[in-house]
Amino acid sequence: MGSLEDIKKDFHDHVLDLQQRITERMQVIDASLVEEGSLIEDLWERKDFDGNPGGGGRTRAFQGKLFENAGVNVSLVHGTVDPKFAQSIGGTDNTMWATGISLIIHPRNPKVPTVHANFRMIQAGDKFWFGGGADLTPYYPHIEDFQHFHNVWKEACEPYETYKAWKKTCDEYFVNHHRGGEMRGIGGIFFDHFNTGDTEKDAAMVKEMSENFMNSYFPLVEKRKEESFTEQDEDFQLHRRGRYVEFNLLHDRGTSFGLKSNGRTDSILISLPGRCRFSYKYKPADGSPQEEMMNYYFPKEW
């Protein structure tokens, strides 16, 4: 069995490699992302709570013709944190170490869903755990796309018998409770504080899970990227992006964790869409595909 430090280094190396492979896949699908200025790579550093060097990360911000705005980020942060924050996350002292990949992709075409995923390893004092998942936010009722996304994760979870529990956690977490329990999308999987006591085995499992992201999402992009769309389609997309903003700013623990751990604000808020819309008492047209789509922002079996 490798040492804890070996496991931590291996996990960090994995998410760096995954970031690169996702970047390359995005550039193949959206050729505009190889043009100058369409990809900004930002290597950043941070200070810990006591002002000492505390790690940093590699942020990649994309702006393309298909992928309107996206972020695929890797970070490795360490050092002291605010003791109140350490207590809030269950740490045994005020030190923390964390690494992971976090991504958000907002496509321009409303027929292509938005996607979010992250996979991370965290140590707080003497405690350490894994977390992550992936969830889909579609704007058009292509039911077969929803089934594809969930089936990929269902098959990935099958050896570990975790899909049912992780889907339920996802359905209950990515929710705008102030909007009557409306989910921000159609779910996926989500898990946190995962620790069976076998860290090496847990790390291998989460790495294996992360490998399924590209197959869960990019085939949907390839399938829908050339489809035509109307102003009504785009208007609905922009309003749903508004609900996405509401969740990320009001309820998302990752946003709060990043800010309270002295993360990099621009890298944290890269999850927000470049464009969104808010209208008083917004409601899609009666009988429209968008009205149908509203029925799917609640837990369902796929």
C-alpha positions in Angstrom: 0.0 0.0 0.0 1.3 3.4 -0.9 1.8 6.1 1.8 -0.8 8.8 2.3 1.5 11.3 0.7 1.9 9.0 -2.3 -1.8 8.7 -2.7 -2.3 12.4 -2.5 0.4 13.1 -5.1 -1.0 10.4 -7.4 -4.5 11.9 -7.1 -3.2 15.4 -8.0 -1.3 14.0 -11.0 -4.5 12.3 -12.1 -6.6 15.4 -12.1 -3.9 17.4 -13.9 -3.9 14.7 -16.6 -7.7 14.6 -16.8 -7.8 18.4 -17.2 -5.5 18.1 -20.2 -7.5 15.4 -21.8 -10.8 17.2 -21.4 -9.2 20.4 -22.8 -8.0 18.5 -25.9 -11.4 16.9 -26.4 -13.1 20.3 -26.2 -10.7 21.7 -28.7 -11.5 18.9 -31.1 -15.3 19.4 -30.8 -15.1 23.2 -30.9 -12.3 24.2 -33.3 -12.6 27.8 -32.3 -11.0 27.0 -29.0 -7.6 26.7 -30.7 -7.8 30.3 -31.8 -5.7 32.9 -30.0 -7.5 34.3 -27.0 -10.2 31.5 -26.8 -8.3 29.7 -24.0 -6.8 31.5 -21.1 -4.6 29.4 -18.9 -3.9 31.0 -15.5 -1.4 29.6 -13.0 -2.2 31.1 -9.6 -0.9 30.9 -6.1 -2.5 31.6 -2.8 -1.6 32.4 0.8 -2.9 30.4 3.7 -4.7 31.9 6.7 -1.4 32.8 8.3 0.0 34.4 5.2 2.3 31.6 4.2 2.5 30.0 0.8 -0.6 27.8 0.5 -0.5 26.2 -3.0 -2.5 27.3 -6.0 -3.9 25.9 -9.2 -4.2 25.9 -13.0 -7.4 27.6 -14.2 -8.4 27.2 -17.9 -11.1 29.6 -19.1 -12.7 28.9 -22.5 -14.7 31.2 -24.8 -15.6 29.6 -28.1 -18.3 29.4 -30.8 -19.9 26.2 -29.4 -18.7 26.4 -25.8 -19.8 29.9 -25.0 -17.9 30.0 -21.7 -16.4 27.2 -19.7 -13.9 26.5 -16.9 -11.8 23.4 -16.4 -9.8 24.0 -13.2 -7.4 22.1 -11.1 -6.2 23.2 -7.7 -3.9 22.0 -4.9 -4.3 24.1 -1.7 -2.7 23.6 1.7 -1.8 25.2 5.0 -3.8 26.9 7.8 -7.4 28.0 7.5 -9.7 30.1 9.7 -10.3 27.9 12.8 -14.1 28.5 12.5 -14.0 27.3 8.9 -11.9 24.2 10.0 -14.5 23.4 12.6 -17.3 23.8 10.2 -15.9 21.2 7.8 -15.1 18.7 10.6 -11.3 19.2 10.8 -9.3 18.1 13.8 -7.2 21.3 13.7 -6.9 24.4 11.5 -4.8 22.8 8.7 -6.2 21.7 5.4 -5.0 20.0 2.2 -7.2 19.6 -0.9 -6.8 18.9 -4.6 -9.3 18.2 -7.3 -10.7 19.1 -10.7 -13.8 21.2 -11.1 -15.4 22.0 -14.5 -18.4 23.8 -15.9 -19.4 24.0 -19.5 -22.0 26.4 -20.8 -22.7 25.8 -24.5 -24.1 28.5 -26.8 -26.7 26.2 -28.5 -29.7 25.6 -26.2 -30.1 22.1 -27.6 -26.8 21.2 -26.0 -26.9 20.9 -22.1 -24.8 22.6 -19.6 -22.7 20.2 -17.5 -20.8 20.4 -14.2 -18.5 17.9 -12.6 -15.8 17.7 -9.9 -13.7 15.1 -8.2 -11.6 16.0 -5.2 -9.6 14.7 -2.2 -9.6 16.7 1.0 -7.6 16.4 4.3 -8.6 18.5 7.3 -6.3 17.9 10.2 -6.2 14.1 10.7 -9.4 13.5 8.7 -9.5 13.0 4.9 -12.2 12.1 2.4 -13.2 12.2 -1.2 -16.1 13.9 -3.0 -17.4 14.7 -6.4 -19.9 13.9 -9.1 -21.5 15.2 -12.3 -24.8 16.7 -13.1 -26.5 17.8 -16.3 -28.6 20.9 -17.0 -30.5 20.5 -20.3 -32.8 23.2 -21.8 -34.7 21.0 -24.3 -36.6 17.8 -23.6 -34.4 15.3 -25.4 -35.3 12.4 -23.0 -32.8 10.0 -24.6 -30.0 12.4 -23.7 -31.0 12.4 -20.1 -31.1 8.6 -20.1 -27.6 8.4 -21.7 -26.1 10.7 -19.1 -27.6 8.7 -16.2 -26.9 5.3 -17.7 -23.2 6.1 -18.0 -23.0 6.9 -14.3 -25.3 4.0 -13.4 -22.9 1.6 -15.1 -19.8 3.3 -13.6 -21.3 2.9 -10.1 -22.6 -0.6 -10.6 -19.4 -2.4 -9.3 -19.7 -0.3 -6.1 -23.5 -0.3 -5.8 -23.5 3.4 -5.2 -25.7 4.8 -8.0 -29.0 4.8 -6.2 -27.6 6.6 -3.1 -25.4 9.0 -5.1 -28.3 9.9 -7.4 -30.5 10.6 -4.4 -27.9 12.8 -2.9 -27.5 14.7 -6.2 -31.3 15.1 -6.5 -31.5 16.5 -3.0 -28.4 18.8 -3.2 -28.6 20.7 -6.5 -31.9 22.2 -5.6 -33.2 25.8 -5.5 -35.3 25.3 -2.4 -36.5 28.9 -2.6 -38.1 27.9 -6.0 -40.4 25.2 -4.6 -37.8 22.4 -4.7 -36.9 22.9 -8.3 -33.6 21.3 -9.3 -31.1 23.3 -11.4 -31.0 20.4 -13.9 -31.9 16.7 -14.2 -29.3 15.5 -11.7 -26.6 12.9 -12.0 -24.5 11.7 -9.1 -23.0 13.4 -6.1 -21.1 12.2 -3.1 -19.1 13.9 -0.3 -17.1 12.9 2.8 -16.5 9.5 1.2 -14.1 7.4 3.3 -14.3 3.6 3.7 -11.1 3.4 5.7 -9.1 2.2 2.8 -7.7 5.4 1.3 -5.8 3.8 -1.5 -9.0 1.9 -2.6 -11.1 5.0 -2.3 -8.7 7.1 -4.4 -8.7 4.4 -7.1 -12.5 4.4 -7.2 -12.8 8.1 -7.5 -10.2 8.3 -10.2 -12.1 5.5 -12.0 -15.4 7.5 -11.6 -13.8 10.6 -13.1 -12.8 8.8 -16.2 -16.5 8.4 -17.1 -17.2 12.1 -17.4 -16.1 12.5 -21.1 -18.3 9.6 -22.2 -21.3 10.9 -20.2 -21.3 14.3 -21.8 -19.3 14.8 -25.0 -21.4 12.4 -27.1 -24.4 14.6 -26.3 -22.5 17.6 -27.5 -21.5 15.9 -30.8 -25.1 14.8 -31.3 -26.7 18.2 -30.8 -24.2 20.9 -31.7 -25.4 21.5 -35.2 -29.1 21.5 -34.4 -31.0 24.7 -35.2 -32.7 26.7 -32.4 -35.2 29.5 -32.1 -35.3 32.7 -30.1 -37.7 31.0 -27.8 -35.2 28.2 -27.2 -32.5 30.7 -26.3 -34.8 32.8 -24.1 -35.6 29.7 -22.0 -31.9 28.7 -21.9 -31.0 32.2 -20.5 -33.7 32.1 -17.9 -32.6 28.6 -16.8 -29.0 29.9 -16.6 -30.4 32.5 -14.2 -31.7 29.7 -12.0 -28.2 28.2 -12.2 -26.7 31.5 -10.9 -29.2 31.5 -8.1 -28.1 28.0 -7.0 -24.4 28.7 -7.3 -24.5 31.9 -5.3 -27.1 30.9 -2.7 -26.7 27.2 -2.0 -23.5 25.8 -3.5 -21.2 24.5 -0.8 -18.3 24.4 -3.3 -18.6 28.2 -3.9 -18.6 28.8 -0.1 -15.7 26.4 0.5 -13.6 28.0 -2.1 -14.1 31.5 -0.9 -13.8 30.6 2.8 -10.6 28.7 2.2 -9.0 31.8 0.5 -9.4 30.3 -2.9 -9.1 32.4 -6.1 -12.4 34.3 -6.6 -12.3 34.4 -10.4 -11.5 30.7 -10.6 -14.4 29.9 -8.2 -17.0 32.1 -10.0 -16.0 30.8 -13.4 -19.0 28.5 -12.9 -21.3 31.3 -13.7 -22.7 31.7 -17.3 -21.5 34.5 -19.4 -25.1 35.4 -20.2 -28.3 34.8 -18.3 -31.7 36.4 -17.9 -34.2 37.2 -15.1 -37.8 38.1 -15.6 -40.5 38.8 -13.0 -42.6 35.6 -12.6 -41.1 34.0 -15.7 -43.1 31.2 -17.3 -42.6 29.4 -20.6 -45.3 29.5 -23.2 -48.2 27.0 -22.8 -47.8 23.9 -24.8 -44.2 24.6 -25.7 -41.2 22.2 -25.4 -39.9 24.5 -22.7 -43.1 24.0 -20.6 -42.6 20.3 -21.0 -38.9 20.7 -19.9 -40.0 22.3 -16.7 -41.5 18.9 -15.6 -38.0 17.3 -15.6 -36.4 19.6 -13.1 -37.6 17.4 -10.3 -36.3 13.9 -9.3 -37.1 11.2 -11.7 -35.9 7.7 -12.5 -33.9 7.5 -15.7 
